[in-house]
Structures are given as structure tokens and as C-alpha cells.
Amino acid sequence: MTELRELYQEVILEHNKAPRNYRHPEETNCSAEGYNPLCGDHFTIFLDVEGDTIRDIGFLGSGCAISKASASMMTQSVKGKTRGEAAHLFDQFQSLVTGRAKTNGGHIDLGKLTVFSGVSAFPARVKCATLAWHTLQTALEGKQEVASTE
Amino acid sequence: MLITAMEHHSNIVPWQILCEEKRAHLKVTPINDRGEVRLDAFAKLLGPRTKIVAVTHVSNALGTVNPIRRMIELAHAVNVPVLVDGAQAVPHLSVDVRALDCDFYAFSGHKVYGPTGIGVLYGKAALLESMPPYQTGGEMISSVTFEKTMYNKLPFKFEAGTPDIAGAIGLHAALEYLNGLGMNNVTAHEHDLLDYATEAVAAIRGVRLIGTANQRAGVLSFVLEGVHPHDIGTILDQEGIAVRTGHHCAQPVMDRFGIPATARASFALYNTKDEVDTLARGIRKVKEVFA
């Protein structure tokens, strides 16, 4: 039960219920679709990137609590950041949810995103937590493909 | 080619490939809101240009037991052969292919407690005789000259090369085990469990059962309001209950019911009512976590 509470922390449940930036921003200049067909998690991420900076970000779609909360909190944490900063956050986030952060003792500074640390005890849910991030990366790289973590 | 809206992808995709090759059309018999084949529509879709009917005996996503005997009668009345996908039926029901009068019947080893990578395809002898081999190799020929090759008799014609001997011995042991228990006993036990589970799970507020056919076997598929099936699965797992979550390789079924996925409890001969109670408690716990 403790592991379960670690996974479904209040903040995550709350973001699942009331996701932030759950909208199509008025101005967008790139977007990408993320889809995990086996689970049915399906999101589109919309970005307004000016130069190197993510000016605005929104997302729409549906999925499990972990994937939705992760998308919601990701939009909050990358808004106003540069591409490089977003990529660095993704890298750290992946280390966190896969449990690599613990084993290599690396310094992690993810702020609120650390609520996802419980995911590492549930390897099957890593793909849920990282779907939005992979989708963001696909959008920023301007790729036409649909992102997937399955 | 005529299938139904409740088929597993494995009974859709091969027909799509064949349709491309033969320039044929795939027709789909609709199902009703309980997840039952609409026999009236099935009869109408059967026509002089229908070459084959392929239908699942038991739906892996809904648990529906199809009225295949009736469907076979309807198809045979217009001279259409019928292939039955029995992957979900053989572990749960007593199946007599001759009594059903089906033309082909297929099932998998790993669904009958047997080894993976092996299965059974039954076919009526006359149909198999008229079919060319699909693979070549040892055992499938009776004689070879540069002028003419004679194929071996059935079933060797279709068993080219060194077979999966260990798999076949394992599958035999599994089928003997099931027959030893008596398939009627297995069916009765599972039916009892399914009835008990249906009542227990349906009583939970917010649960919607997906697949409420009159005749069901093997599985109980459901969704819970406001909670994605994957989250249900993770929490039930912590309670010691393993359910499958997702589209169950039956995406058209999910589309038919307007959902991305379901959670699905499967019942087998070794399950108990205590475990069903744990399942129901687990679902209530899911509701608590997501309250």
C-alpha cells in the first residue's frame, strides 16, 4: 500500500482530475501526437516556440492518471524554458522514473516533478509517465511521426 | 469474407491481407449493446459472393459465447464454409467440431495450459485434400522426381520439416489433463465463478460491465467511471489480483463501446470465490484511491 501511495500521490491525483494547460493555445507553431495503443493513452501537445524559448504549451487527449498528470505537470515545468532546459529536464525526469537517479547518485533537481519518483517501483508504468515527454521531444524536433513509449 | 465486430485482431488482420491479395472485401457482422452477434444482420450479409465466414467461438474481450452452431447452419444453407476461432473456447467449453459441423476450427496451446508456439487447426478432410501445401520440406512429399512431385497424405501434407515435437508432446499432456478433469466440470466451475463475479462487480457503483451477453464464458470486462483501466490494473496488482488492461487486441470492440480500454478479469479452473471477493474489494480500493 505504501508503494501505491508513493505512486498515486495527492498531487498526481489532483493533476489527473484537473489537468493544467489542458487546452489548445491560441498561437502554436508546432505540435505532436503521442499514442500508446496498447494502453489507449493518447495525447496531442501544442507548442508556441519563439526562437529557443517555449512561450506557451498546452495539451489535449486522454489516458491513465499517471500519463495525464505527467503531461499536465510537464507543461507547467517547461513553459518559459529553452529547448536545452526542457531536454535537460526530460533527461532528469527519465532518470527519476526509471530509478537510475537512485543508483547513480546523480544530482536531480526536478522541483515538483519529484512526485513521480514512485513510478520507479512500477516498471510497467514508466511508459505512462514518459509519454508526454517523448511527445514534447518529437514536437520540438519537428518530426512528423507519432510518439510512443510502448 | 465475413467476420464479426467482436473478433480478436488475429481473426481480422489475416483476412485483410488475403482481401488485398484476392481483391476481396471484408464484411463485418455488427454486434448489439450487450456484445452479441446480430444474427439477423449476419443472415443478410451472407450472400452468393461470400467465400468464407470466420467467427470467434468466445470473445476474448467480452466473454460472449457466440451461437456458432446456428451461424454455421445459416452459412451452410448458402454453401459458405465456416472457420471458427476457438482460442478462447477450448479452455472453457467442451467442443465437438463434428457436432458443430464447422469446416475449420483453430486454437492455441498456450490458452489450454499448454506450451507456447503451438496450436491446432482442424479442417474437414475434403477441404484439406483440395488445398495445396503452404510450406515445403521433409514429410510433406511422398515422392519427388524432376517431372512431378506427389504430396503426402493428410495431415503430413501440411506438416513440412521437423515439427515442434516437444511442443506437441506438451500440448497432448495439457489436453489430457483437461479431459481428465472433465470439460463439463471445468465449465460448471467457471460458470459459477463468472456468475458470482458478475454480481459482485456489477454491484459496485461506477462500474460498467462491457459485454453482458446472455451466454458468456471466461472473462469479465469492465470500466470504472473516472479511472483509467491501467490505474485499476496497477492497484489490483498490489492486492494480488492480476487482470489484463488495455484493448485486448480487439480495438474494434473498444471503438464499438466508445472506450479506450477495459480491465478484464479472467477465470480459469484454478480460481476461487475468495479471489473474486478480493477482486471486488480491490475495485473498491481503486475507488478510495481515486475518490
Interface residues (C-beta under 8 A of the other chain):
Chain A: M1 E3 L4 L7 Y8 L13 P37 L38 C39 G40 D41 H42 S62 G63 C64 A65 I66 F122 A124 R125 C128
Chain B: V227 H228 P229 H230 D231 T234 I235 Q238 T245 G246 H247 Q251 M254 P260 A261 V289 F290
